[in-house]
Amino acid sequence: MVDTLVRYFGPKAAEPFDIVEQDWTTEEFTRGCYGGRLGAGAWTQYGTALAEPVGRIHWAGAETSSVWNGYMDGAIRSGRRAADEILG
C-alpha cells in the first residue's frame, strides 16, 4: 500500500503518520458494506421513486443515482440532479 502511495504522491508518502482500517462487518447498521443495498429487483422496479421530490424535499445520495448507484460518483451525480431540480 505504501509503495502505491509513494508512486502516486511522492516520497513523503513513504512515512504515513496514521493508518486507519475499517472492518465493515462489525458495523451495526451496514453489516458488511459501505453503502445501503435494496433487495433483488427493488432498485430496478422502484429506484426512480427514491429520487422523486416529496413536496419541497428533494432527495440526493448515492442510492438515488441512476448512474453509478451506490458509489461516490453516483452521490455527486445525484447531488447535481437535486440541485438542478431545486433551481428549476
C-alpha positions as CSV (number, residue, x, y, z in Angstrom):
1,M,0.0,0.0,0.0
2,V,2.8,2.4,0.9
3,D,4.6,1.7,-2.3
4,T,1.5,2.7,-4.3
5,L,1.1,5.9,-2.3
6,V,4.7,6.8,-3.0
7,R,4.2,6.1,-6.7
8,Y,1.2,8.5,-6.8
9,F,2.1,11.1,-4.2
10,G,5.9,11.1,-4.0
11,P,8.5,10.2,-1.3
12,K,6.7,12.0,1.6
13,A,4.0,9.3,1.4
14,A,6.6,6.7,2.4
15,E,6.1,7.6,6.1
16,P,2.4,7.9,6.9
17,F,1.6,9.4,10.2
18,D,-1.5,7.4,10.6
19,I,-3.3,4.4,9.1
20,V,-6.9,3.6,9.6
21,E,-8.5,0.3,8.7
22,Q,-12.3,-0.2,8.6
23,D,-13.9,-3.6,9.4
24,W,-17.3,-3.1,7.8
25,T,-18.5,-6.4,9.1
26,T,-18.5,-5.0,12.6
27,E,-20.6,-2.0,11.8
28,E,-24.1,-2.2,13.4
29,F,-26.0,-0.6,10.6
30,T,-24.1,-1.5,7.4
31,R,-23.3,-5.1,8.4
32,G,-20.6,-5.6,5.9
33,C,-20.9,-3.0,3.2
34,Y,-20.0,0.7,2.9
35,G,-23.5,1.7,1.5
36,G,-27.1,0.7,1.5
37,R,-28.5,-2.0,-0.7
38,L,-32.0,-2.9,-1.7
39,G,-33.2,-6.4,-2.1
40,A,-33.2,-8.1,-5.5
41,G,-35.3,-6.3,-8.1
42,A,-36.3,-3.4,-5.7
43,W,-34.0,-0.8,-7.3
44,T,-34.9,-1.7,-10.8
45,Q,-38.6,-1.6,-10.0
46,Y,-38.8,1.3,-7.6
47,G,-35.4,3.1,-7.8
48,T,-36.8,6.1,-9.6
49,A,-39.2,6.6,-6.7
50,L,-36.3,7.1,-4.3
51,A,-35.3,10.3,-6.1
52,E,-38.7,11.8,-6.6
53,P,-39.3,15.0,-4.6
54,V,-41.8,15.0,-1.8
55,G,-43.2,18.5,-1.7
56,R,-40.2,20.8,-1.1
57,I,-38.0,17.9,-0.1
58,H,-35.5,16.8,-2.8
59,W,-33.6,13.6,-2.2
60,A,-29.9,13.1,-3.1
61,G,-27.4,10.4,-2.3
62,A,-25.5,7.5,-3.9
63,E,-28.6,5.2,-3.7
64,T,-30.8,7.7,-5.6
65,S,-28.5,7.9,-8.6
66,S,-29.5,6.3,-11.9
67,V,-25.8,6.0,-12.8
68,W,-23.1,4.6,-10.5
69,N,-25.7,3.8,-7.9
70,G,-24.1,3.2,-4.5
71,Y,-20.8,4.8,-5.4
72,M,-19.2,8.3,-4.8
73,D,-19.7,9.2,-8.4
74,G,-23.4,8.4,-8.1
75,A,-23.6,10.6,-5.0
76,I,-22.1,13.5,-6.8
77,R,-24.4,13.0,-9.8
78,S,-27.5,12.8,-7.6
79,G,-26.5,16.0,-5.7
80,R,-26.2,17.8,-9.0
81,R,-29.6,16.4,-10.1
82,A,-31.3,17.5,-6.9
83,A,-29.7,21.0,-7.2
84,D,-30.9,21.3,-10.8
85,E,-34.4,20.3,-9.6
86,I,-34.4,22.9,-6.9
87,L,-33.0,25.6,-9.1
88,G,-35.5,24.7,-11.9
